[in-house]
Amino acid sequence: MNTIAVGDIHGRADLLERLLKNIQAHHSGARVVFLGDIIDRGPDSKDCLDMVESELKRNAASTHIMGNHEDLMLRFIDGGSARSTSWCWNGGLATVTSYGFHGYGFRGEDGLTYLRDELADILSTKYKSHIEMIRTARAFVELPGYILVQAGIVPGLPMEQQDPYTLRWDSKSLVAYENRLGKTVVHGHTVTQSLLPEVYRNRINLDCGAYDSGTLCAAILSEEASPSFILSVDRDGICGIQDTAQPFGLLMASL
């Protein structure tokens, strides 16, 4: 079966809804792998998690990868206020708002914004299925020809020895590496310069900065054909889906 890898969503439920409808209508036999960073920054993180949850129920082969933003959310859920600062300034306040909670922020003695402990309890009980879904996220997904991660890998290091922090947070080693790898790495985390999917010699970057650019990207990965792309677009007066083996504006770099 084909695999469709979905790049960083960051709370853009409008783009995700259109993308998933296209997948279900035209690629229903494919498994969907969400590369992480489903939440934060954009306006509708709760709705995005609802849609991811529905897809995982619709297709048992579909799965999701832990992003650094989901990691930040879990740190708050498990650690309370003391672990909430990084989530706040990384877009977590937008996620909290999407759940309908206001007035749960406060300023610490250091002047930084924190979230109240009671909010962690509310999220982990009232929205238990979301939190459990995030906890079950994969560190990576390996296919015959591809490795799917949120951020990056250390080239040359076996996947079972990769640091989870690198997989979720650190793309520098992968981005700097110009030689071919045994498998093509499909990742997000670092917004592409073109705001379109970028294909390199050893990797494919699917983070098109959806929360700000209005472009959410997915790659159709097959062992029999070159990758093709689905773009859910809402910018410059264009609103819709581009689904083609040679999408408009695809940047082929370092080939």
Backbone hydrogen bonds in HBPLUS format (Angstrom, degrees):
<---DONOR---> <-ACCEPTOR-->    atom                        ^
c    i                          cat <-CA-CA->   ^        H-A-AA   ^      H-
h    n   atom  resd res      DA  || num        DHA   H-A  angle D-A-AA Bond
n    s   type  num  typ     dist DA aas  dist angle  dist       angle   num
A0031-ARG N   A0002-ASN O   3.04 MM  29  6.48 156.6  2.10 161.5 158.7     1
A0003-THR N   A0221-LEU O   3.09 MM 218  5.15 169.1  2.10 148.5 151.5     2
A0221-LEU N   A0003-THR O   2.70 MM 218  5.15 176.4  1.70 167.5 167.4     3
A0004-ILE N   A0031-ARG O   2.77 MM  27  6.13 162.5  1.80 164.1 170.2     4
A0033-VAL N   A0004-ILE O   2.84 MM  29  6.06 165.4  1.87 149.4 151.4     5
A0005-ALA N   A0219-ALA O   2.89 MM 214  5.19 150.4  1.98 152.9 153.1     6
A0219-ALA N   A0005-ALA O   2.82 MM 214  5.19 151.1  1.91 144.4 152.3     7
A0006-VAL N   A0033-VAL O   2.90 MM  27  6.19 160.6  1.94 149.6 153.8     8
A0035-LEU N   A0006-VAL O   3.00 MM  29  5.87 170.5  2.01 160.9 161.5     9
A0007-GLY N   A0217-CYS O   2.93 MM 210  5.64 175.0  1.93 168.0 169.4    10
A0009-ILE N   A0037-ASP O   3.10 MM  28  6.18 130.0  2.36 128.2 142.3    11
A0012-ARG N   A0009-ILE O   3.30 MM   3  5.79 153.3  2.37 115.0 122.1    12
A0010-HIS N   A0037-ASP O   2.95 MM  27  5.74 167.2  1.96 146.5 149.6    13
A0042-GLY N   A0010-HIS O   2.93 MM  32  5.32 123.4  2.26 117.1 131.9    14
A0011-GLY N   A0038-ILE O   2.99 MM  27  6.23 164.0  2.02 143.0 139.2    15
A0044-ASP N   A0011-GLY O   2.87 MM  33  4.57 154.3  1.93 134.8 136.2    16
A0016-LEU N   A0012-ARG O   3.08 MM   4  6.36 161.9  2.12 150.7 156.4    17
A0017-GLU N   A0013-ALA O   2.85 MM   4  5.83 163.0  1.88 148.4 152.7    18
A0018-ARG N   A0014-ASP O   3.43 MM   4  6.52 162.9  2.46 138.2 142.1    19
A0019-LEU N   A0015-LEU O   3.03 MM   4  6.22 156.0  2.08 145.4 152.6    20
A0020-LEU N   A0016-LEU O   2.88 MM   4  6.07 170.0  1.89 160.7 161.9    21
A0021-LYS N   A0017-GLU O   3.07 MM   4  6.20 155.2  2.13 145.9 152.6    22
A0022-ASN N   A0018-ARG O   3.14 MM   4  6.34 153.2  2.22 142.5 149.2    23
A0023-ILE N   A0019-LEU O   2.97 MM   4  6.30 156.8  2.02 150.5 157.2    24
A0024-GLN N   A0020-LEU O   2.91 MM   4  6.06 165.0  1.93 150.7 154.4    25
A0025-ALA N   A0021-LYS O   2.98 MM   4  6.05 141.3  2.13 139.0 149.4    26
A0026-HIS N   A0022-ASN O   2.87 MM   4  5.91 154.9  1.93 151.5 157.5    27
A0027-HIS N   A0023-ILE O   2.67 MM   4  4.73 146.6  1.78 133.7 140.9    28
A0030-ALA N   A0027-HIS O   3.00 MM   3  5.64 167.4  2.01 124.0 128.2    29
A0063-THR N   A0032-VAL O   2.90 MM  31  6.42 153.2  1.97 157.4 165.9    30
A0034-PHE N   A0063-THR O   3.12 MM  29  6.60 156.7  2.18 144.4 146.3    31
A0065-ILE N   A0034-PHE O   2.82 MM  31  6.02 150.0  1.91 160.1 169.3    32
A0042-GLY N   A0040-ASP O   2.81 MM   2  5.72 141.7  1.96 107.4  95.1    33
A0041-ARG N   A0091-GLY O   3.28 MM  50  4.35 158.4  2.33 109.9 112.3    34
A0048-CYS N   A0044-ASP O   3.05 MM   4  6.34 150.3  2.14 148.3 157.4    35
A0049-LEU N   A0045-SER O   2.96 MM   4  6.29 158.4  2.01 156.4 161.0    36
A0050-ASP N   A0046-LYS O   2.98 MM   4  6.29 151.7  2.06 148.1 156.6    37
A0051-MET N   A0047-ASP O   3.01 MM   4  6.29 153.2  2.08 145.7 151.9    38
A0052-VAL N   A0048-CYS O   2.92 MM   4  6.22 156.8  1.97 152.0 158.6    39
A0053-GLU N   A0049-LEU O   2.90 MM   4  6.00 162.7  1.93 147.4 152.5    40
A0054-SER N   A0050-ASP O   2.98 MM   4  6.22 150.8  2.06 142.5 150.5    41
A0055-GLU N   A0051-MET O   2.98 MM   4  6.24 154.0  2.05 145.4 151.9    42
A0056-LEU N   A0052-VAL O   2.98 MM   4  6.26 158.3  2.03 154.3 159.8    43
A0057-LYS N   A0053-GLU O   3.11 MM   4  6.35 142.9  2.26 141.1 150.8    44
A0058-ARG N   A0054-SER O   2.81 MM   4  6.03 147.7  1.92 144.5 154.5    45
A0059-ASN N   A0055-GLU O   2.98 MM   4  6.10 161.4  2.01 154.2 156.7    46
A0062-SER N   A0059-ASN O   2.99 MM   3  5.50 152.7  2.07 115.2 123.0    47
A0138-ARG N   A0064-HIS O   2.84 MM  74  6.13 169.7  1.85 152.9 149.6    48
A0066-MET N   A0138-ARG O   2.81 MM  72  5.83 161.9  1.85 163.8 162.6    49
A0071-ASP N   A0067-GLY O   2.99 MM   4  6.24 151.7  2.07 146.2 155.1    50
A0072-LEU N   A0068-ASN O   2.97 MM   4  6.24 147.6  2.07 138.8 146.2    51
A0073-MET N   A0069-HIS O   3.10 MM   4  6.37 152.9  2.18 140.7 147.5    52
A0074-LEU N   A0070-GLU O   2.99 MM   4  6.28 160.6  2.03 151.7 155.9    53
A0075-ARG N   A0071-ASP O   3.01 MM   4  6.27 148.5  2.11 144.9 153.9    54
A0076-PHE N   A0072-LEU O   3.21 MM   4  6.54 150.5  2.30 145.0 151.3    55
A0077-ILE N   A0073-MET O   2.96 MM   4  6.29 164.2  1.99 151.5 156.1    56
A0078-ASP N   A0074-LEU O   2.85 MM   4  5.95 162.7  1.88 153.2 156.8    57
A0079-GLY N   A0075-ARG O   2.78 MM   4  5.57 141.5  1.93 135.3 146.6    58
A0080-GLY N   A0076-PHE O   2.72 MM   4  4.89 142.8  1.86 140.8 141.3    59
A0083-ARG N   A0080-GLY O   2.93 MM   3  5.76 156.2  1.98 126.0 132.6    60
A0084-SER N   A0081-SER O   3.00 MM   3  5.07 167.8  2.02 117.4 117.4    61
A0088-CYS N   A0084-SER O   2.98 MM   4  6.22 156.8  2.03 156.2 163.3    62
A0089-TRP N   A0085-THR O   3.15 MM   4  6.57 162.9  2.18 162.7 164.0    63
A0090-ASN N   A0087-TRP O   3.20 MM   3  5.06 147.1  2.31  97.1 106.9    64
A0092-GLY N   A0087-TRP O   2.68 MM   5  4.87 146.8  1.78 160.8 151.1    65
A0091-GLY N   A0088-CYS O   3.40 MM   3  5.75 153.3  2.48 114.5 113.1    66
A0094-ALA N   A0091-GLY O   3.18 MM   3  5.63 135.1  2.39 107.8 118.1    67
A0095-THR N   A0092-GLY O   3.03 MM   3  5.03 118.2  2.42  94.4 109.9    68
A0096-VAL N   A0092-GLY O   2.93 MM   4  6.30 161.3  1.97 156.2 160.7    69
A0097-THR N   A0093-LEU O   2.99 MM   4  6.17 158.0  2.04 144.0 149.9    70
A0098-SER N   A0094-ALA O   3.01 MM   4  6.23 146.4  2.13 139.7 148.6    71
A0098-SER N   A0095-THR O   3.05 MM   3  5.04 117.2  2.46  93.8 109.4    72
A0099-TYR N   A0096-VAL O   3.16 MM   3  5.38 140.8  2.32 101.8 112.4    73
A0101-PHE N   A0096-VAL O   3.36 MM   5  5.87 163.2  2.39 148.7 144.5    74
A0100-GLY N   A0097-THR O   2.82 MM   3  5.05 156.2  1.88 109.0 116.8    75
A0116-ARG N   A0104-TYR O   2.97 MM  12  5.62 151.7  2.05 161.0 168.8    76
A0106-PHE N   A0114-TYR O   2.98 MM   8  5.42 152.2  2.06 142.3 146.8    77
A0114-TYR N   A0106-PHE O   2.79 MM   8  5.42 163.9  1.82 164.7 170.2    78
A0108-GLY N   A0112-LEU O   2.94 MM   4  5.60 163.0  1.97 161.5 165.0    79
A0111-GLY N   A0108-GLY O   2.91 MM   3  5.26 162.4  1.94 115.0 118.9    80
A0119-LEU N   A0116-ARG O   3.03 MM   3  5.65 142.1  2.18 114.0 123.6    81
A0120-ALA N   A0117-ASP O   3.02 MM   3  5.38 124.5  2.34 106.7 119.9    82
A0121-ASP N   A0117-ASP O   3.34 MM   4  6.80 153.5  2.41 149.0 156.0    83
A0122-ILE N   A0118-GLU O   2.96 MM   4  6.27 154.1  2.03 146.5 153.7    84
A0123-LEU N   A0119-LEU O   2.92 MM   4  6.13 171.3  1.93 158.2 159.4    85
A0124-SER N   A0120-ALA O   3.07 MM   4  6.14 157.2  2.12 144.2 150.5    86
A0125-THR N   A0121-ASP O   3.14 MM   4  6.20 125.2  2.45 138.7 150.7    87
A0125-THR N   A0122-ILE O   3.26 MM   3  5.35 144.7  2.39  99.5 109.4    88
A0126-LYS N   A0122-ILE O   2.77 MM   4  5.60 152.2  1.85 153.9 162.1    89
A0127-TYR N   A0123-LEU O   3.19 MM   4  5.19 140.2  2.36 116.4 127.3    90
A0130-HIS N   A0127-TYR O   3.12 MM   3  5.56 125.4  2.43 107.9 120.5    91
A0131-ILE N   A0127-TYR O   3.27 MM   4  6.65 162.7  2.30 153.9 158.4    92
A0132-GLU N   A0128-LYS O   2.87 MM   4  6.06 165.2  1.89 158.0 162.4    93
A0133-MET N   A0129-SER O   2.93 MM   4  5.96 150.2  2.02 138.8 147.2    94
A0134-ILE N   A0130-HIS O   3.00 MM   4  6.28 157.1  2.05 149.3 154.9    95
A0135-ARG N   A0131-ILE O   2.98 MM   4  6.26 155.8  2.04 147.2 154.0    96
A0136-THR N   A0132-GLU O   3.15 MM   4  6.35 138.6  2.33 141.1 150.8    97
A0136-THR N   A0133-MET O   3.22 MM   3  5.28 131.0  2.47  95.5 108.0    98
A0137-ALA N   A0134-ILE O   3.14 MM   3  5.32 165.1  2.17 111.0 114.3    99
A0141-VAL N   A0148-LEU O   2.98 MM   7  5.01 156.2  2.04 140.3 147.2   100
A0148-LEU N   A0141-VAL O   2.72 MM   7  5.01 175.4  1.72 162.1 163.5   101
A0143-LEU N   A0146-TYR O   2.74 MM   3  4.95 173.9  1.74 157.8 158.9   102
A0184-THR N   A0145-GLY O   3.14 MM  39  6.44 151.6  2.22 152.1 143.8   103
A0147-ILE N   A0184-THR O   2.92 MM  37  6.20 151.8  2.00 145.5 148.1   104
A0186-VAL N   A0147-ILE O   2.78 MM  39  6.08 162.2  1.81 155.1 160.6   105
A0149-VAL N   A0186-VAL O   3.03 MM  37  6.39 161.6  2.06 162.4 167.4   106
A0188-GLY N   A0150-GLN O   2.89 MM  38  5.34 159.5  1.94 136.0 142.8   107
A0151-ALA N   A0167-LEU O   2.77 MM  16  5.29 163.6  1.80 158.0 153.4   108
A0157-LEU N   A0154-VAL O   3.17 MM   3  5.82 163.2  2.20 142.3 144.1   109
A0161-GLN N   A0158-PRO O   2.91 MM   3  5.43 155.0  1.98 115.0 123.3   110
A0162-GLN N   A0159-MET O   3.14 MM   3  5.16 162.7  2.17 105.4 110.9   111
A0166-THR N   A0163-ASP O   2.92 MM   3  5.34 121.1  2.28 110.4 124.2   112
A0167-LEU N   A0163-ASP O   3.18 MM   4  6.58 159.5  2.22 153.5 159.4   113
A0168-ARG N   A0164-PRO O   3.08 MM   4  6.27 145.0  2.21 145.6 153.5   114
A0169-TRP N   A0165-TYR O   2.72 MM   4  5.56 153.9  1.79 154.3 162.1   115
A0170-ASP N   A0166-THR O   3.16 MM   4  4.56 149.2  2.26 113.5 122.2   116
A0175-VAL N   A0171-SER O   2.91 MM   4  6.02 173.7  1.91 166.9 169.0   117
A0176-ALA N   A0172-LYS O   2.97 MM   4  6.04 155.1  2.04 150.1 156.4   118
A0177-TYR N   A0174-LEU O   3.13 MM   3  5.22 143.1  2.27 101.1 111.8   119
A0185-VAL N   A0202-ASN O   3.06 MM  17  6.43 167.6  2.08 143.8 141.6   120
A0204-ILE N   A0185-VAL O   2.80 MM  19  6.28 148.7  1.90 155.1 159.8   121
A0187-HIS N   A0204-ILE O   2.98 MM  17  6.34 165.3  2.00 169.1 173.4   122
A0206-LEU N   A0187-HIS O   2.80 MM  19  6.10 169.6  1.82 163.5 166.4   123
A0190-THR N   A0188-GLY O   2.86 MM   2  5.74 143.8  1.99  98.9  92.1   124
A0192-THR N   A0207-ASP O   2.88 MM  15  6.11 159.0  1.92 172.5 179.1   125
A0195-LEU N   A0192-THR O   3.22 MM   3  5.11 146.9  2.33  96.5 106.0   126
A0198-GLU N   A0205-ASN O   3.16 MM   7  5.28 161.7  2.20 145.3 150.4   127
A0205-ASN N   A0198-GLU O   2.91 MM   7  5.28 161.9  1.95 156.9 160.2   128
A0199-VAL N   A0251-LEU O   3.19 MM  52  6.51 166.1  2.21 167.0 171.3   129
A0253-ALA N   A0199-VAL O   2.93 MM  54  6.03 161.5  1.97 162.2 168.0   130
A0200-TYR N   A0203-ARG O   2.81 MM   3  5.21 168.2  1.83 174.9 173.0   131
A0212-ASP N   A0209-GLY O   2.97 MM   3  5.80 148.2  2.07 128.8 136.1   132
A0213-SER N   A0209-GLY O   2.73 MM   4  5.48 175.5  1.73 162.0 160.4   133
A0214-GLY N   A0210-ALA O   3.10 MM   4  4.87 154.3  2.17 121.3 127.2   134
A0234-ASP N   A0214-GLY O   2.71 MM  20  4.85 145.1  1.83 149.5 156.5   135
A0216-LEU N   A0232-SER O   2.94 MM  16  5.10 165.6  1.96 146.1 150.4   136
A0232-SER N   A0216-LEU O   2.82 MM  16  5.10 169.5  1.83 159.2 161.4   137
A0218-ALA N   A0230-ILE O   2.90 MM  12  5.15 146.2  2.02 150.9 159.4   138
A0230-ILE N   A0218-ALA O   2.86 MM  12  5.15 161.8  1.89 147.0 151.6   139
A0220-ILE N   A0228-SER O   2.72 MM   8  5.17 166.2  1.74 146.8 151.8   140
A0228-SER N   A0220-ILE O   3.28 MM   8  5.17 155.7  2.34 134.7 141.5   141
A0229-PHE N   A0244-THR O   3.43 MM  15  6.15 165.2  2.45 151.1 147.9   142
A0244-THR N   A0229-PHE O   3.40 MM  15  6.15 152.0  2.48 169.8 169.4   143
A0231-LEU N   A0242-GLN O   2.83 MM  11  5.06 159.9  1.87 147.0 154.0   144
A0242-GLN N   A0231-LEU O   2.94 MM  11  5.06 154.5  2.00 142.1 150.3   145
A0233-VAL N   A0240-GLY O   2.89 MM   7  5.45 166.1  1.91 165.4 167.6   146
A0240-GLY N   A0233-VAL O   2.94 MM   7  5.45 154.4  2.01 146.5 152.8   147
A0235-ARG N   A0238-ILE O   2.96 MM   3  5.34 138.9  2.13 148.3 156.3   148
A0238-ILE N   A0235-ARG O   2.78 MM   3  5.34 165.7  1.80 125.2 129.1   149
A0250-LEU N   A0247-PRO O   3.21 MM   3  5.69 160.5  2.25 138.1 134.6   150
